[in-house]
């Protein structure tokens, strides 16, 4: 059979050089097939691990069809490929989709990890392997993870950068003396994608059919060789896509561990994921961990995906138990800390005490007088200097008003500097407009409307 006739029987054919093509593999009905024209035969290689005879059988051919006829070995390039059969689109109307009885999205971890293909990316040695070890143990035992309920399932952890000794030590640290969940398994060796990884996983499923979640630590360890003239994005998306298709076909889930690049991106933490956008694009759910300080215990877990709401959660690494714990939503935590800092401020304590002692709930005085009062009320120096105290009072104006309804005003006091006034706002003198009387301003955010 000629190379052109052979290619005409395949779907999704793309050229990668003079004598190499990629296509959908008919044996597993997914991407990953590489076709190479040799001197006397057609050479086939499937990233899924499909055998040559399986591929040709799925095409209705035999292995002998891979060899060129001698009289035609030099004329294949000039032959015209037969016309391909056009497959129609499978279309569902909007009303039919609206009424369709489809199953709901299923979650492994409620709210943050749906079933499917996911990616956890973070800087090297930041604690992501500790996180997935805890995740796997929680899923295999049905315990909560980061404060979220889990749905118990079998787990296989491909810890391809670890030894059994290290894994044993880590599991004892995380799990203690409690019996380990029998649904959790480990392996430290696995082939790459182009050397039969998916066949190996399929074999494991035959022996352990209760395994529904795979952890691959790391993505780089299972990647194969790029195809001829294959761009980095194409390779990233193809390899992630091959695994995703395998998982989707058997209703399985996988989480890849990956590294972040060193360059920080405060605007979009997902831009820090190493590699091209093909990696993130092929994943259903993406987690990434960022830290302000590498030696700090606190971090932020950023989550986005097709079936989850984007979220930013503050987390902390418990160095004694070597486990991550949830602190709360980043915005909520920042507000709580700002309120705590406000309540503990010696300036705030001094001002509130002075107002409490005044019959009119008002205090007027200079920064020097406020400094002197602070020595007795807060029993400390309110600031290093009166000038710096003035700046700190200005910074406290908004929280003083928002938290306690205290208004601050400053006026010139001649050579003595500014005179500061603090008093409680009397809200009774104002009448709030009814809802229908408030005009929406074009620059208002949702929280301000």
Backbone torsions as a table, in degrees:
resi	resn	phi	psi	omega
1	UNK	NA	142.1	179.9
2	UNK	-77.9	160.0	-179.9
3	UNK	-65.0	-37.7	180.0
4	UNK	-66.3	-40.3	178.7
5	UNK	-66.0	-38.9	179.3
6	UNK	-64.0	-46.4	-179.1
7	UNK	-63.9	-31.7	-178.9
8	UNK	-66.1	-18.4	179.7
9	UNK	-88.6	-2.8	-177.7
10	UNK	-106.2	161.2	176.8
11	UNK	-110.0	152.1	175.5
12	UNK	66.7	35.0	-176.3
13	UNK	-73.9	130.1	175.0
14	UNK	-131.2	140.7	-177.8
15	UNK	-87.5	136.1	178.6
16	UNK	-131.6	56.8	-178.4
17	UNK	118.0	-174.3	-174.4
18	UNK	-70.2	-36.1	-173.7
19	UNK	-131.5	30.3	-179.8
20	UNK	-141.5	140.0	-179.0
21	UNK	-138.3	157.2	169.5
22	UNK	-117.9	152.9	-176.7
23	UNK	-160.7	172.7	173.2
24	UNK	-74.3	129.8	-179.8
25	UNK	-78.2	121.8	-178.9
26	UNK	-70.2	-18.4	-178.4
27	UNK	-72.2	-41.6	177.9
28	UNK	-113.3	3.9	175.6
29	UNK	56.4	47.6	179.0
30	UNK	-155.4	169.5	-179.3
31	UNK	-66.4	163.1	176.3
32	UNK	125.9	-3.6	-178.9
33	UNK	-87.2	130.8	174.5
34	UNK	-113.0	128.6	-179.7
35	UNK	-115.1	126.3	179.4
36	UNK	-124.7	134.6	177.0
37	UNK	-88.6	112.6	177.0
38	UNK	-89.4	-172.6	-178.1
39	UNK	-68.6	-35.1	-174.8
40	UNK	-131.6	-4.9	-177.1
41	UNK	-152.2	167.8	175.8
42	UNK	-93.0	124.1	-178.5
43	UNK	-100.6	129.9	-177.3
44	UNK	-116.1	140.1	175.1
45	UNK	-145.7	128.3	-178.5
46	UNK	-115.7	126.9	178.9
47	UNK	-65.1	-22.6	177.5
48	UNK	-75.2	-17.8	179.9
49	UNK	96.9	9.3	179.8
50	UNK	-63.9	139.9	-179.6
51	UNK	-78.3	158.3	-178.3
52	UNK	-58.3	-44.1	-177.0
53	UNK	-67.8	-31.0	178.3
54	UNK	-67.5	-37.2	-178.5
55	UNK	-67.8	-48.7	-177.4
56	UNK	-69.8	-33.1	177.3
57	UNK	-63.6	-39.1	178.8
58	UNK	-66.2	-21.3	178.4
59	UNK	-92.1	-1.4	-177.2
60	UNK	76.5	24.8	-179.0
61	UNK	-118.0	179.2	174.1
62	UNK	-119.8	166.9	-179.4
63	UNK	-61.4	-31.7	-178.7
64	UNK	-66.2	-20.9	179.1
65	UNK	-71.3	-11.2	179.0
66	UNK	-78.9	-11.7	-178.1
67	UNK	-96.8	138.5	-179.6
68	UNK	-78.5	143.2	170.9
69	UNK	-69.8	139.2	-173.6
70	UNK	-57.7	-39.9	-175.8
71	UNK	-75.0	-9.0	-177.6
72	UNK	-117.5	3.5	-173.5
73	UNK	-62.2	-29.4	-177.1
74	UNK	-101.1	3.8	-174.6
75	UNK	-115.5	10.9	-175.5
76	UNK	-64.7	-34.5	-174.5
77	UNK	-64.4	-28.8	-174.7
78	UNK	-89.6	-10.0	-177.2
79	UNK	-74.5	144.4	177.2
80	UNK	-91.8	135.4	-179.8
81	UNK	-73.9	142.5	176.6
82	UNK	-60.7	154.6	179.8
83	UNK	-65.7	133.4	-178.0
84	UNK	-79.3	148.9	174.2
85	UNK	-77.4	130.4	-178.4
86	UNK	-88.9	124.8	179.1
87	UNK	-94.7	129.9	-179.6
88	UNK	-73.4	157.1	177.7
89	UNK	-75.8	143.6	173.4
90	UNK	-89.8	105.8	-172.9
91	UNK	-112.4	136.9	173.4
92	UNK	-121.4	134.3	-178.1
93	UNK	-72.5	158.5	179.4
94	UNK	-59.9	-44.3	177.6
95	UNK	-62.0	-39.9	179.6
96	UNK	-66.9	-39.7	177.7
97	UNK	-65.3	-38.1	-179.9
98	UNK	-62.7	-35.9	-177.0
99	UNK	-93.4	-7.4	-176.1
100	UNK	-64.3	139.6	179.1
101	UNK	-91.9	84.7	-176.5
102	UNK	-100.1	147.2	178.9
103	UNK	-68.1	148.1	179.7
104	UNK	-72.5	163.8	175.0
105	UNK	-63.0	131.6	178.6
106	UNK	-99.7	145.2	-178.2
107	UNK	-118.4	142.8	168.3
108	UNK	-83.0	-45.4	174.4
109	UNK	-122.9	117.2	-173.5
110	UNK	-54.3	127.7	172.7
111	UNK	86.6	-22.0	-174.8
112	UNK	-129.5	-16.6	-179.0
113	UNK	-142.4	93.5	173.5
114	UNK	-72.5	165.7	172.9
115	UNK	-64.6	152.3	179.5
116	UNK	128.3	-155.7	-177.8
117	UNK	-99.4	125.2	-179.0
118	UNK	-130.0	163.6	-177.7
119	UNK	-133.5	131.6	171.8
120	UNK	-115.8	116.6	-176.9
121	UNK	-123.5	139.2	179.1
122	UNK	-162.4	167.6	177.4
123	UNK	-64.1	156.7	-179.6
124	UNK	-61.8	141.0	176.1
125	UNK	58.9	34.0	179.9
126	UNK	-98.6	-13.4	177.3
127	UNK	115.3	18.0	-179.4
128	UNK	-71.8	-31.6	177.8
129	UNK	-68.2	-35.1	174.1
130	UNK	-63.4	-38.1	-178.4
131	UNK	-65.4	-46.8	-177.4
132	UNK	-73.1	-27.2	174.1
133	UNK	-63.1	-46.0	177.5
134	UNK	-64.5	-41.5	178.2
135	UNK	-58.9	-47.6	-179.0
136	UNK	-63.2	-42.7	179.0
137	UNK	-64.6	-39.3	179.2
138	UNK	-66.7	-41.8	178.9
139	UNK	-66.2	-40.9	-178.0
140	UNK	-70.6	-22.7	-177.9
141	UNK	-107.5	-13.5	-178.5
142	UNK	83.8	11.5	179.0
143	UNK	-81.3	159.4	179.8
144	UNK	-70.9	152.6	-179.6
145	UNK	-128.6	122.8	-177.8
146	UNK	51.8	36.1	178.0
147	UNK	82.4	4.7	-179.6
148	UNK	-111.2	142.2	176.9
149	UNK	-67.3	146.2	177.3
150	UNK	-116.3	163.7	176.6
151	UNK	-114.6	112.9	-170.5
152	UNK	-57.8	135.0	179.5
153	UNK	-158.5	165.9	176.9
154	UNK	-76.6	142.4	-174.6
155	UNK	-130.7	137.2	170.0
156	UNK	-120.9	121.5	-178.5
157	UNK	-102.4	109.9	175.9
158	UNK	-88.1	86.7	-177.5
159	UNK	-89.0	79.0	-168.4
160	UNK	-82.0	-2.4	175.5
161	UNK	-114.1	10.7	-175.1
162	UNK	-123.0	168.7	173.5
163	UNK	-110.9	162.9	178.2
164	UNK	-62.6	-34.7	178.9
165	UNK	-62.3	-44.4	180.0
166	UNK	-66.5	-40.8	-179.9
167	UNK	-64.8	-39.6	178.1
168	UNK	-62.9	-45.4	-180.0
169	UNK	-62.1	-42.9	-178.8
170	UNK	-67.8	-40.5	-179.4
171	UNK	-65.1	-36.9	176.9
172	UNK	-64.8	-37.4	179.4
173	UNK	-66.8	-44.4	-176.3
174	UNK	-77.7	-41.6	-170.5
175	UNK	-97.7	-17.8	-179.4
176	UNK	70.3	-145.0	-177.4
177	UNK	-92.7	0.5	179.1
178	UNK	-66.2	146.0	178.3
179	UNK	-58.0	133.6	179.8
180	UNK	-69.7	144.4	-179.9
181	UNK	-67.0	128.9	-177.9
182	UNK	-67.2	-15.9	179.8
183	UNK	-81.9	2.5	-178.3
184	UNK	-107.1	125.7	177.7
185	UNK	-126.0	155.3	-179.7
186	UNK	-122.3	151.3	164.2
187	UNK	-148.4	146.0	-179.0
188	UNK	-111.6	1.1	-180.0
189	UNK	-136.9	138.4	177.0
190	UNK	-159.8	148.4	178.3
191	UNK	-73.9	165.1	176.0
192	UNK	-78.2	172.2	-178.1
193	UNK	-59.2	-42.1	-177.5
194	UNK	-81.3	2.1	176.8
195	UNK	-120.4	20.7	169.6
196	UNK	101.6	25.7	-179.3
197	UNK	-56.9	-46.8	-175.5
198	UNK	-67.9	-32.1	173.0
199	UNK	-64.0	-39.3	179.1
200	UNK	-64.9	-42.5	177.8
201	UNK	-66.1	-38.2	178.0
202	UNK	-63.1	-40.1	177.1
203	UNK	-63.5	-40.0	178.4
204	UNK	-62.9	-38.7	-179.4
205	UNK	-66.8	-30.3	176.8
206	UNK	-65.2	-34.6	-178.9
207	UNK	-90.7	-28.5	-179.1
208	UNK	-129.9	72.4	-174.7
209	UNK	-66.5	-13.8	179.6
210	UNK	-80.6	-4.6	177.4
211	UNK	-74.5	120.9	-178.9
212	UNK	-124.9	-8.1	-177.6
213	UNK	-135.3	126.2	179.3
214	UNK	-113.2	136.0	172.8
215	UNK	-111.8	120.6	-179.1
216	UNK	-111.1	109.2	-174.6
217	UNK	-119.6	92.2	15.0
218	UNK	-124.6	172.6	176.7
219	UNK	-56.5	-41.3	-176.2
220	UNK	-60.7	-30.0	-176.4
221	UNK	-70.1	-19.3	-176.8
222	UNK	-112.0	4.5	-178.5
223	UNK	-75.8	146.1	179.8
224	UNK	-100.5	-166.4	178.9
225	UNK	-80.2	146.4	176.7
226	UNK	-73.1	153.8	176.3
227	UNK	-76.0	163.5	179.4
228	UNK	-59.9	127.8	179.0
229	UNK	60.8	23.8	179.1
230	UNK	-85.3	126.3	179.5
231	UNK	-69.6	158.5	-177.6
232	UNK	-60.3	-42.5	179.3
233	UNK	-61.1	-43.7	-178.7
234	UNK	-62.1	-40.9	179.3
235	UNK	-67.4	-44.3	179.4
236	UNK	-57.8	-48.3	-176.6
237	UNK	-70.1	-38.4	-179.0
238	UNK	-64.5	-47.4	-176.8
239	UNK	-68.3	-42.9	175.6
240	UNK	-63.0	-39.6	-178.8
241	UNK	-65.4	-36.8	178.5
242	UNK	-62.4	-44.6	179.4
243	UNK	-68.4	-43.2	-180.0
244	UNK	-59.1	-42.6	-179.5
245	UNK	-64.1	-40.0	177.2
246	UNK	-61.3	-46.0	-178.7
247	UNK	-65.1	-44.2	-179.3
248	UNK	-64.3	-37.3	-177.9
249	UNK	-61.1	-37.5	-177.3
250	UNK	-107.4	16.8	179.1
251	UNK	55.3	46.1	179.8
252	UNK	-110.6	170.7	177.9
253	UNK	-132.7	152.4	-179.8
254	UNK	-144.1	145.5	171.5
255	UNK	-126.1	121.7	176.4
256	UNK	-90.7	141.6	169.3
257	UNK	-99.1	138.2	-174.5
258	UNK	-146.4	167.7	-176.4
259	UNK	-105.4	148.3	170.6
260	UNK	-89.1	150.1	173.5
261	UNK	-74.7	160.8	-175.3
262	UNK	-71.9	-29.5	-177.9
263	UNK	-68.2	124.6	-176.8
264	UNK	-82.7	146.8	176.5
265	UNK	-135.0	98.1	-178.1
266	UNK	-72.1	-23.8	-179.1
267	UNK	-73.3	-38.9	-179.3
268	UNK	-146.7	101.4	-177.7
269	UNK	-62.3	-21.9	-179.4
270	UNK	-73.4	-17.2	174.3
271	UNK	-70.2	-11.9	-179.2
272	UNK	-82.7	-9.2	-179.4
273	UNK	-65.4	128.4	-177.4
274	UNK	-66.5	146.7	179.4
275	UNK	96.1	-168.2	-179.1
276	UNK	-88.6	173.9	177.3
277	UNK	-68.3	-9.1	177.7
278	UNK	-63.0	-31.1	179.6
279	UNK	-67.8	-52.1	-179.6
280	UNK	-67.5	-37.3	-177.2
281	UNK	-64.2	-30.7	-178.1
282	UNK	-82.6	-14.6	-177.6
283	UNK	-86.9	145.9	176.0
284	UNK	-78.7	-37.3	-177.2
285	UNK	-135.3	139.4	-179.0
286	UNK	-128.8	128.7	171.3
287	UNK	-112.5	139.7	169.7
288	UNK	-140.9	142.9	-178.0
289	UNK	-110.6	130.6	176.4
290	UNK	-126.7	150.1	178.7
291	UNK	-129.3	145.3	171.8
292	UNK	-75.2	-38.4	179.2
293	UNK	-129.0	130.7	-177.3
294	UNK	-63.0	-34.6	-177.9
295	UNK	-87.1	1.4	179.0
296	UNK	-83.1	160.6	-179.8
297	UNK	-91.3	-18.5	-177.2
298	UNK	-94.8	148.1	-179.3
299	UNK	-151.4	178.7	176.1
300	UNK	-124.0	129.7	175.2
301	UNK	-98.1	110.3	179.4
302	UNK	-95.4	131.0	-177.9
303	UNK	-128.4	133.9	173.0
304	UNK	-145.7	163.7	-180.0
305	UNK	170.3	179.3	-178.0
306	UNK	-75.6	-29.3	-174.3
307	UNK	-123.5	16.0	176.9
308	UNK	-130.6	153.1	174.0
309	UNK	-77.8	140.4	177.8
310	UNK	-65.5	135.1	-177.2
311	UNK	-146.1	156.3	175.2
312	UNK	-128.7	110.8	-175.2
313	UNK	-115.7	129.6	176.1
314	UNK	-76.3	130.5	179.5
315	UNK	-130.4	160.2	-179.7
316	UNK	-136.7	139.1	179.7
317	UNK	-91.8	116.7	176.8
318	UNK	-79.4	104.8	-173.5
319	UNK	-68.6	-22.9	179.0
320	UNK	-76.0	-44.0	-180.0
321	UNK	-94.5	-10.2	-178.0
322	UNK	56.6	47.5	180.0
323	UNK	-134.2	146.6	173.9
324	UNK	-85.6	141.8	176.6
325	UNK	-131.2	149.1	-177.6
326	UNK	-83.3	135.4	176.4
327	UNK	-102.3	-27.6	-179.6
328	UNK	136.3	174.7	177.4
329	UNK	-60.6	142.2	-174.9
330	UNK	-56.9	-46.5	-178.7
331	UNK	-64.3	-43.0	179.8
332	UNK	-63.7	-43.2	-179.3
333	UNK	-64.9	-40.5	178.8
334	UNK	-62.1	-39.6	178.2
335	UNK	-65.6	-41.8	179.4
336	UNK	-64.1	-39.9	-179.7
337	UNK	-71.2	-36.7	176.9
338	UNK	-64.2	-39.1	179.3
339	UNK	-67.8	-40.6	178.7
340	UNK	-64.1	-43.5	178.4
341	UNK	-62.3	-38.3	177.9
342	UNK	-63.6	-48.1	-177.9
343	UNK	-64.3	-28.9	-178.2
344	UNK	-90.7	-3.1	-178.1
345	UNK	-67.5	125.5	177.3
346	UNK	-64.2	-28.1	176.7
347	UNK	-65.7	-46.8	179.4
348	UNK	-62.1	-44.9	179.7
349	UNK	-59.9	-41.3	-179.5
350	UNK	-66.4	-47.1	-178.8
351	UNK	-61.5	-45.6	-178.2
352	UNK	-65.0	-36.3	178.8
353	UNK	-69.3	-40.1	178.2
354	UNK	-63.5	-39.2	177.7
355	UNK	-68.6	-36.7	178.7
356	UNK	-64.0	-35.2	-177.6
357	UNK	-81.3	-12.4	-178.2
358	UNK	-90.5	136.5	178.9
359	UNK	-64.3	-32.2	-178.9
360	UNK	-96.8	6.8	-177.8
361	UNK	51.9	48.3	-179.3
362	UNK	-146.8	145.3	175.7
363	UNK	-138.3	135.7	177.0
364	UNK	-128.2	135.6	178.3
365	UNK	177.4	174.1	179.8
366	UNK	-85.9	169.0	176.8
367	UNK	-61.8	-36.1	178.4
368	UNK	-63.2	-43.1	179.1
369	UNK	-66.3	-36.5	177.4
370	UNK	-67.7	-38.9	176.6
371	UNK	-60.2	-43.6	-178.7
372	UNK	-65.4	-40.8	178.6
373	UNK	-64.4	-35.4	-179.5
374	UNK	-63.3	-30.3	179.5
375	UNK	-60.9	-34.4	-176.5
376	UNK	-92.6	-38.5	-176.4
377	UNK	-80.4	-54.6	-179.4
378	UNK	-90.9	-8.3	179.4
379	UNK	56.1	42.8	177.4
380	UNK	-162.1	164.7	172.4
381	UNK	-76.6	127.7	-176.9
382	UNK	-69.6	-26.2	179.7
383	UNK	-162.4	172.4	-179.3
384	UNK	-74.7	-25.2	180.0
385	UNK	-156.1	162.1	178.3
386	UNK	-65.9	-32.3	178.3
387	UNK	-65.0	-44.8	178.2
388	UNK	-68.3	-35.4	177.2
389	UNK	-60.0	-39.4	178.3
390	UNK	-60.4	-41.7	178.6
391	UNK	-66.9	-37.9	-179.4
392	UNK	-69.9	-34.9	176.0
393	UNK	-64.3	-42.2	178.4
394	UNK	-60.0	-41.5	178.9
395	UNK	-66.2	-24.5	-178.0
396	UNK	-90.6	-4.4	-175.8
397	UNK	-56.4	-48.8	-177.2
398	UNK	-65.5	-51.6	178.7
399	UNK	-64.4	-32.0	176.1
400	UNK	-59.6	-43.7	-179.4
401	UNK	-72.7	-44.4	-175.5
402	UNK	-69.9	-40.5	-175.2
403	UNK	-85.7	-37.8	-173.0
404	UNK	-127.2	2.4	179.1
405	UNK	66.9	27.7	-179.4
406	UNK	-97.2	127.9	179.7
407	UNK	-99.9	137.9	175.4
408	UNK	-115.8	135.5	175.5
409	UNK	-137.1	146.0	179.8
410	UNK	-127.5	138.8	179.0
411	UNK	-136.9	159.9	-179.6
412	UNK	-67.1	141.1	-178.6
413	UNK	-129.6	37.8	179.1
414	UNK	65.9	-141.8	-178.9
415	UNK	-71.0	-12.6	-179.0
416	UNK	-81.5	-0.5	180.0
417	UNK	91.9	-157.9	-177.1
418	UNK	-83.7	150.3	172.9
419	UNK	-104.9	127.9	-177.4
420	UNK	-102.0	137.7	177.5
421	UNK	-124.0	133.1	176.2
422	UNK	-125.6	134.7	177.4
423	UNK	-159.3	157.7	178.3
424	UNK	-81.3	134.5	179.2
425	UNK	-72.1	132.1	177.2
426	UNK	-91.2	97.7	-176.5
427	UNK	-76.6	-13.1	-177.6
428	UNK	-66.6	-19.9	-177.8
429	UNK	-81.8	-7.9	-179.4
430	UNK	-109.9	146.8	177.4
431	UNK	-111.6	125.2	-177.4
432	UNK	-74.1	136.2	177.4
433	UNK	-67.3	143.7	174.1
434	UNK	-65.6	160.1	-176.4
435	UNK	-56.6	-39.7	-176.9
436	UNK	-77.2	-4.4	179.9
437	UNK	-99.7	-1.8	-179.2
438	UNK	-93.0	127.0	-179.9
439	UNK	-90.8	129.1	-180.0
440	UNK	-73.3	127.3	179.8
441	UNK	-89.6	143.2	-173.4
442	UNK	-65.3	-22.7	-177.6
443	UNK	-98.5	2.3	-179.4
444	UNK	-70.0	139.6	171.6
445	UNK	-83.6	168.7	-179.7
446	UNK	-58.0	-36.8	-177.3
447	UNK	-72.8	-17.5	-177.3
448	UNK	-97.4	-11.9	-176.4
449	UNK	-75.8	NA	NA
